[in-house]
Structures are given as structure tokens and as C-alpha cells.
Amino acid sequence: MLTNLKQHRDDILKVLDIANSRTITVFGDYCLDKYLYIDSARDEASVETNLTAYQVVRRNLYPGAGGTVTNNLRSLGVQVCCVGLIGEDGEGYDLLKCLGQIGADTKLMVRSESIPTNTYMKPMRQSDEETFSEMNRLDIRNFKETSRELEDRLISNLRKALEVSQGIVVIEQFLQRNCSAVTDRIRNELSVLARRYPHKFFLADSRGFAGCYRDVIIKCNQFELPDTVENLAVLNRAVVVTAGADGAAVYEDGAKEHVPAFPVTGPIDIVGAGDATSAGTMLGLTLGLTLPEAVLLGGGVSSITIQQVGVTGTATVEQVRRLLEETLPPN
């Protein structure tokens, strides 16, 4: 158990004000979250098919996956360098625009006509004046193996980003092996770079391939955890396993330490909670905190974001400071 929480809290408070001096690379899977709001009162029959044609009266666009981590880091004042794959398509244009609007550096994003931009289209049908219900999601994804040429470009850009970054967050969103920005070859390169730059922080957040990384910090939740967590910790710098309201377990240097969660009351929306934790944790590491302290900071960021219902929330330094000053997690 992480003890003397007040001291750890004070350690975090001392360094929060220099968050804007840090540069972090977010590498891996990016997607565009496209919400399409349908006015049910405007339904009409298609002349061609006689099927109902839904009328979209509004759309909201957000950067997803790696873009969510980027958004969280930018909200905390961190400089962010984005490295990932996008297509030469409208969705790619929209995604770059969304990332640019939050102040992220996108010049090292890899664009290609051979792939689509990963997109989650979410039709939202209006059921009354204020309520929209999500319908079946429409996904645009790549299901063919990432070419060696794209891997080369990603590796080149990753190395360039590393030169100006104190840490790299790797986001592996999809479960199809070798079909996105993070491939077996890319993981091997990350291992090489992590060994070459031991003073920089590498954190990998993977839904399906946590057991395939070496020499980095692994972050996953209790459902994504490989069976051999202790062995995984031996092969990597450390392993962080989150468990919602139960906090997180940190496996480091042959020991296990529990980091408590911040108490949350009222309605919550856990979409993006893991991304917020990854963002806060990496920020903490680049600020010089210990890994358990960084995970405590990540949990604080996440606890703020999940209370923003209906949106993928973010947290500011001032919100985090207020949370730390006013609330201590239970021992």
C-alpha cells in the first residue's frame, strides 16, 4: 500500500506548475470519433430504396485513441508530438484539424493513400428534445498488414520525436495483429530505443498485446492483463495494472505496491478513463515523480475526467491541484 499519502500529494503539488515545460510523444493508434446527431422528426423515405433516410443535423468531431491521450496531455499544459498513421482522406483531414485545434504538433504523423483513417462513426438518434441515444456504430478500419514502407516512416518519425521528448506513450487500440501503427517490428524498435535511452520514459498501453512488449513500462487494466504479470514485470521496467475504484497495482523491482483510487460520487462516464490515467502517469514520470506517485497523479486526472458525463473529459492542472489539496484517497 502506498503510505504517507500527504507526503506523496505534496511531492506532486511541488512539480505540477512545470507541466508546460515537458514534451511527450504520443505514438501509435489514432482515430477520429465522429458523432452524427439525427433529428428523428425529420426522417424521410428514400425515393430510391423506400428505406428511412436519417437526417443528420449536427456533427461533433473528436480525436480518439491516441488523440484522447493527446487531448488530456494538452489540457494539462504539456507539449505533445503526435506520431501515428492516417489516410489521405477527409477523416484524416478532420483528425489533423482536431489535433491542431488543441495545440498538438502533428508534423510527424504519417499519411498514406494506401490506408483509411481509423474512424468511429457514432449515429446519435434524438428521442426527445434533450436526449440522444447511440445507434449501431459504423467503423472505418484497416484490416491488412501495415507495409514495411509505412513501418520505416513510423520508425524514422518516432526517432525524431524522441529527440525532443522526455517520454513516449504508446497507444495500441486495436486487436488485429500488425494491422495498425504498432506492429511486431515496431515493438522491437521500441525495446531497442528504450534500452538506448534509459533516462527517457516509455509507457505502453495495449488492449491486446501487453505481453509482447519488452524494456518499457506496461500499463493495462485488470481485464487486459496477461496471466504472467510477475514475469511481464521482469521483462519490462515495470507493470501498472488499473482496477477502477480499487486503484492500481504497481509491479516494480520485484515488489508490488497498491495505489489507492480517489473517491468519486455521483454519475460517472468511464469512457477515456484509461487514457487519462496514462496521460497523468506519463506526465508524473517526466516531472520526476516515482512510478507509484505518477500513478497516483494519473488516478487523480482520471477521477476528474470520469465525472464529465457524456463527453470524453479532460483535466487541467488547476483542477488536479484542487483535487489534491481538498481530497486524499483513503488509506
N, C-alpha and C positions, 0 to 999 in steps of 0.2 A: 504493500500500500504506500502511495506517495504521502509522506508525512510532512508536518510543518507547512501546511498549505499557505499560511500567511506569508512565510518567507518566500516560497515559490511565486506567490502572487506579486510580492514586492519586486522580485527579480524581473518578472515580466514587465511590470509598470516602468521600471527604470529604462527599458530599451525601446518601448513602443514608439516614442517620439522620433526615432531614427528609421522607421519603417520605409520612409520615402527615399532613403539612401541605398536601398537594396534593389538589385536587379535579379529576377528569377525567370528562367526559361520554362515555358510550359510546352512540353513535347508530346506528340502522339496524336490521338484521335480527336478531331474537331467535328462538330456537326452544327447545322442550322436548325433551331427549333422554330417552326412556323405555325403559329396559331391562326386558324381561319374561323372567324365568327359568323355564324349563319343566322339570318333572320327568318325564323320559321313562318312568319306571316307572309313572307314573300315567295314561298315555294311555288313553283310553276311546273307544268308538264312540258317535257321536251317535245318539240314538234317532230324530231327525227325518231325518237325511241319511245315516246309516251311515258318514260320514266320520270320521276320527280327530279327537277333540276334545283339544287340548293343555291341560294343567293348569298354570297359572301359579302358582307357589308363592312367588314373591318378585318385587318390582319395585324398581328404583332410578331415581330421577329427578335429572336434572342440567340446569342452564341451558346451552344451546348457542349457537353462533354468537357474537352479541354478548354472550351470557351467559358464554361461555368467557373472553372478554377481561375482562369484569367480574370473574369469579372470580379471574383472575390478578392483576388490579389490587388487589382486596381482600386477597388473600394477601400482597401487598407493603405493605399498610397504607394504600393510597390510598383517599380518599373518592370514591365513584362515583355519578354521577347517570345513570340509565338513561332513554333516550328511544327508543321503538320502538312497534310495533303488536302487539296481541294481541286475541284474540277474547273474547267474553263466554261462555266455555265452561270445562269442567273443566280442560282443558290450560292455559288461561290462568291459572286459579286456582293450579294446581300450579307454573307457571313463576314467578308473582309470589311464591309461598311460597318457592321455591328461592332466588330473588334476595334476598328479605328475610332468609332464614336466614344468608346470608353478609354481611349488613350493607349491602347496596346500597340506594340511595334510588330507589324506583320510583314516586313520586307523579306523575311526568311521563310515564309510559307511557300510550299512547293505546289505550283499549279500545273495541271496536265489535262489535255483533251482526252486522254485515254481512260479517265475515271470520272464518276459523278461526284459531286459534293454530297457527303452524308447529310441527309435531311430527315427530320421527323416532322411530318405534316399532321397537325392535330386539329381536325374539324371540331368546332365547339358550337352545338346547336342550342339556340335560345329556347328555354322552356317557359319563362315568364319575363317580366320587364327587367329583372336584375340577374337572373340565373342562367348560366350556360352549362350544358353537360357535354363532356367529351365523348365523341363518337369513335368509331374504329380509326386507329392511327394509320397513316399512309407513310411508309418508309422508302427513302431512296438510299440504296447502299451499294457498295462494291462487293461482289462475291467471287472475283477472280484474284489470283495471287498477285501481289504487288511486284512489279517488274524490278529487275536489278538496276535499271537506269534510275527509277524513282528512289530506290534504296540508296544509291550513290548520292543523289541530290540531297536526300534527307540527312545522310551522314555528314556530308560537307557542310550543310547549314547548321546542323547540331554542333559541330566543332566550332563554327564561327560564333554561335550563340554562347557557347561555353566560355569563350574568351572574355566576355563582358558580364558573365553571370556568377553569382555566388552559389546558386543552387539550381537544380533541374527537377521539375516534377514531371514524371512520365504518366500519361493517362492512357490506359488501354481499355477502351469501352466495349469492343465487340468480341464475340466468341468464336468467330470464324478464323482459324489459324492462318497467318501470313497473308491476309486479305486487306490489311489496313496499314497504317503508318508504322505500327510496331510489329516487326516480323522476327523470326528466329535470328536472322543475321543482325538485325538492329539491336536485339537484346545482347548479343555477343559484343557488339560495339560498345554498348553502354557499360558492360562489365569492364572492357579494356579502358575506357575513359575514366571510370570510377577508380580503378587502380592507379591510373596515371595521375589523377588529380585528387589525392586523398583529402585535401583541405577544402574541397568543394562538396556540396551535399547532393546526393542522388536519391530521390524517393520515387518508388514505382507503385502506382495504384492500379491494380489489374483485376478485372472481374473474373477472368477465366484462366490466367496463366501466371499466377503469383509464384508457383513452384518452378517456373522456368528462368527466374532471374538469379543473378549472382553478383555479389560485391556491392549491392545497393541496400537502401532501407526499403523494406516491403511494407506497404500499408494495405490492409483489406479488412472487410468485416467478418463476423463470425461465420457467415454462410459461404463466403468465398475462400475460406481458409483451407489450405491443403492439410491432410491428416498429419503430416510430419512437421509441425510448426517448430519444434526444437531443432530438427535437422535443417530446416529452412533458415533458422537464425544463425546456425553455424556457417552456412554458405553465404550469408549476407551480413551487412553491417549490423542490422537489427531487423526485428519484425514488430509492427504495430497492428494489433487486432482490435477493432472497434466493436462495441456491442450496445449501441444506443444508450438508453438510460442507465445501463450498467457500467458505462465508462469505457475504458480501453485497457488492454494488457500490452505492456512493452517488454519484449524479449531482447535483451542486450547483454553482451559479455557473460553469457552463461546464467544470467539471472532473469527473473520475471518480476515486473513491478506493475501494480494496478494503479491506473489514473482515474479518479472518480469523474463522473459527469456533473455538469451544472444542473441544478433543478430547474425544470420548466413547467409552467402551469398554463392552463387554457388550451385553446385549439392550436394544433401544430400541423405543419406540412413538411414532411421529411424529404421531399424532392430536393436534391442537391446537397443534402446534409454531409455526405461523404466527401464531396468536392470541397465544401467549406472547411472540413477538418483537414484535408490535405493542404489547402492553401495556408491555413493558420499554422499548421505544423511546420511546413517548409519555411514560412516567414520566421518562426521562432528559432529554427536552427540557424538561419543566416544572421540572426541577431545575437547569436552566441549563447542561447539557452541550451540546457541539457535536453536530451530527447524527451524524457518524461515531462519537463516543463513545456517544451514545444507542443507536445500532445495535449497538455492542459490548455494551452492557448488555442490550439485547434478546436478543442471541445467547446471553448467559450465562444469562438466565432460561429461554430455550428449551432450552438444553442440560441444565438441571436437570429440566425437566418431561418430556422425552422418555425419561428413564431410569426413569420411573414407569410400568411396563408394565401394561396392562390397565385403566388409568384415564386420564382427561384430567387430566394433572398440573398442579401449581402450584408456585411457588417463594416462599419467604419472604426477607425482607431478610437474615436471618442466613445462610441458605443461599447467597445471592448473594455476601455478604461473604466467606464461607469459600471459595467458588469463586475469587473474585478474588485472595484472599490466597494461596491454595495453588497455583493453576494459571494460567499465562499461555498464551494461544494461541500457536502457532508463528509466527515471522516468515516 
